[in-house]
């Protein structure tokens, strides 16, 4: 599984599509299409375009929240928030071969996600981010460290956890030391897509 995810950003379909193309052009291999408060028809169109683009670049295309759209366009999977459809139902709708990721903020969320089970966990936020409207309590590096330590003490295998929420290139080394599997990045990549190659080098 890729260690670097790009979460799409943009206020319009044109912005979103442009940013996704830029990320793919600069070597991203995993796109999560996320556009909150979008018109449903516009979002569907964006997802269709994104799936086509990702296929051309041989990149993974994940849809945020919308299991029905993911099924309709044959996306590679979905990412579900804690208040979205359950992992079980999503798995039933999409089938066993699709990727299903789940959001978590606390150790109990992580344990829930491990039980369900999902393929990877988006754990955060690392720090404050303007990308998300209803932000969960900020974890900071200490929060990640405590969750990983809890799993280790319980002799549990550490799942594929992706740090999310204001992640920047300089965070990679410390996150890897904490045994965080990967990162999901939005703002930093949208602002300067050329940073993708630096992220990739840092995460080998």
C-alpha positions, -999 to 999 in steps of 0.1 A, spaced: 0 0 0 13 35 -9 26 55 20 16 89 6 -20 99 0 -32 131 -16 -65 144 -3 -80 166 -30 -87 203 -24 -106 230 -42 -138 251 -39 -149 243 -74 -149 213 -97 -124 231 -119 -100 238 -90 -104 202 -77 -97 187 -111 -67 210 -117 -52 201 -83 -57 164 -89 -41 166 -123 -11 185 -108 -6 160 -81 -7 131 -106 17 149 -129 41 153 -100 40 116 -92 12 110 -67 0 74 -67 -30 76 -44 -58 102 -46 -87 105 -22 -114 126 -38 -128 149 -11 -151 178 -18 -173 187 11 -205 207 6 -204 200 -32 -234 197 -54 -240 160 -58 -240 160 -96 -208 181 -97 -192 158 -72 -202 127 -92 -187 143 -123 -155 151 -105 -153 115 -92 -158 101 -127 -130 124 -141 -107 115 -112 -112 78 -117 -103 81 -154 -72 103 -146 -61 79 -119 -64 49 -143 -43 67 -169 -16 74 -143 -20 39 -127 -28 56 -94 -53 45 -67 -86 64 -67 -105 65 -34 -138 84 -28 -144 102 4 -177 92 22 -198 83 -9 -200 45 -12 -227 47 -39 -205 68 -61 -175 46 -55 -195 16 -67 -210 35 -97 -177 46 -111 -158 15 -100 -133 34 -78 -106 15 -60 -124 21 -27 -138 46 -1 -127 65 29 -153 66 57 -157 90 86 -169 77 120 -204 90 113 -206 76 78 -218 43 66 -204 13 86 -174 -6 72 -194 -38 71 -222 -23 49 -196 -6 26 -178 -39 22 -210 -56 14 -218 -30 -13 -183 -27 -28 -171 -63 -24 -141 -78 -8 -115 -65 -32 -120 -28 -27 -100 -7 -3 -119 7 27 -102 33 50 -117 47 82 -111 78 102 -101 77 138 -92 103 165 -88 83 198 -75 49 208 -110 36 211 -117 47 175 -85 29 164 -96 -3 182 -130 0 166 -115 4 131 -92 -26 137 -122 -47 147 -144 -38 118 -118 -42 100 -108 -15 76 -77 -17 53 -61 14 67 -68 41 94 -66 79 89 -57 90 124 -56 127 133 -55 156 132 -18 160 138 -23 197 142 -49 224 134 -59 225 97 -83 248 79 -92 220 54 -116 204 78 -146 222 92 -155 202 122 -121 193 135 -116 166 161 -93 173 191 -57 178 179 -35 148 186 0 161 182 30 138 180 24 128 216 -11 116 208 2 93 180 30 80 203 5 72 231 -18 53 207 10 32 193 24 25 228 -11 13 239 -12 -11 210 23 -24 217 15 -29 254 -15 -49 244 7 -70 220 -15 -59 190 -1 -57 155 1 -20 146 -23 -14 117 -16 8 86 -21 42 103 -19 74 82 -13 107 99 -36 134 87 -43 170 95 -18 197 87 10 172 78 41 188 63 73 173 49 93 180 81 70 157 101 79 125 82 110 115 102 93 118 136 61 101 124 82 71 111 100 69 144 67 66 161 58 38 137 31 56 117 28 39 84 21 68 61 6 103 57 -24 118 40 -16 153 28 -39 180 13 -27 216 18 10 212 14 7 192 -19 -20 214 -33 2 245 -27 34 230 -41 29 197 -59 66 194 -66 70 185 -28 56 150 -37 90 137 -48 105 150 -15 77 132 5 84 100 -14 122 102 -7 116 108 29 92 78 33 113 50 18 
